[in-house]
Amino acid sequence: ASQDMQGSVAAVDTIWFGTQDGVDKFSKGVDKGDTIYLWDVTSIDAVKINTATAGQETVVLGSSTLNITDAGQKALDGGLTFKISTGAS
């Protein structure tokens, strides 16, 4: 089942997401100060980002997906940070 996460708009949010986390959605309040921590990913090569749908980006980790809506591409272009378990971003 899908799990929805909502950002706080006024604060910096850290979202934890992994390869076994299913289908999740991060919406409302996604901004450039936020971090998506891919907690069980050790190589950036494992991460695929699909930007085909306007206003929605999908991070694909194996069979798990994280849909980023609301700010979408604007957040990605503006500095939304992705970190993997090695500390690389």
N, C-alpha and C positions, 0 to 999 in steps of 0.2 A: 504494500500500500504506500501511496505517496505521503511524504511528511513535508509540511510547509514550515519554513522559517521566515520570520519577518525581522528586518533590520530596525534599528532604533532611530534612524534619521539624524538625531542630534548627537549621537555618540559613535565611536569607532567600534565596529562589530568584528568578532572573530568567529568564523564558522568552521567547524570540524567536519570533514567528510572523508570517507574511505571507500575502498574497492568493494566492500560487502554491504554498503549502506542503502542499496536499492535505488528507488526513484524519488528524489527530493526536490524541493523548490525553494529558492531563496528569493524573496520578493519584498517590495515596499521598503525603501530605505537603503538599498544597495548604493554605496558611494565609493569614491576613490580612496578613502581612508580605511576601508574594510580589508580584512585578510581572510582568504579561504585556505585553511590548513588541511592539506591532503595527508592525513596522519599516517597512513600505511603505504605511501608511495615513495619508493627510493630512487626512481629515475624519472626525469621530466618527460622522457620518451613514452612513458605509459599514459600520459595525459593527452587527450584530444579535445579540442574546443570546436564546436560546430556553431557557426554564426549565420546559418542559412535563413533563420526566421527573424524577421525584423523585430527589434525590441526584446529578443530573447536569445540568450546564448546557452548552449548546453555543454557542460563539462562531462566527458565520457571517460570512465575508469573501468575497463573491462565491461561487465554487465551492469554496472551502476551508473546512474546519471544524476547530475545536479543541474537543474534548470535555473538560470539566473534571469529574472524578469525585472521589469520596472525601469532600471537604468540601462540594463543590457550593455550594448556596445559602448555607450558613453562611459560607463564605469570601467570597462576594460581599457579603453583609450586613456582614461583619466588617472589610472594608477591603481586600480583594484589589484591587490597583491595575492598571488598564489604561492604557498610555501609547501615543500615536501618534507618528509621525515628526516632527510639529511641536513635540513636547515637552508637549503638552496631556495631561492625565490625567483 
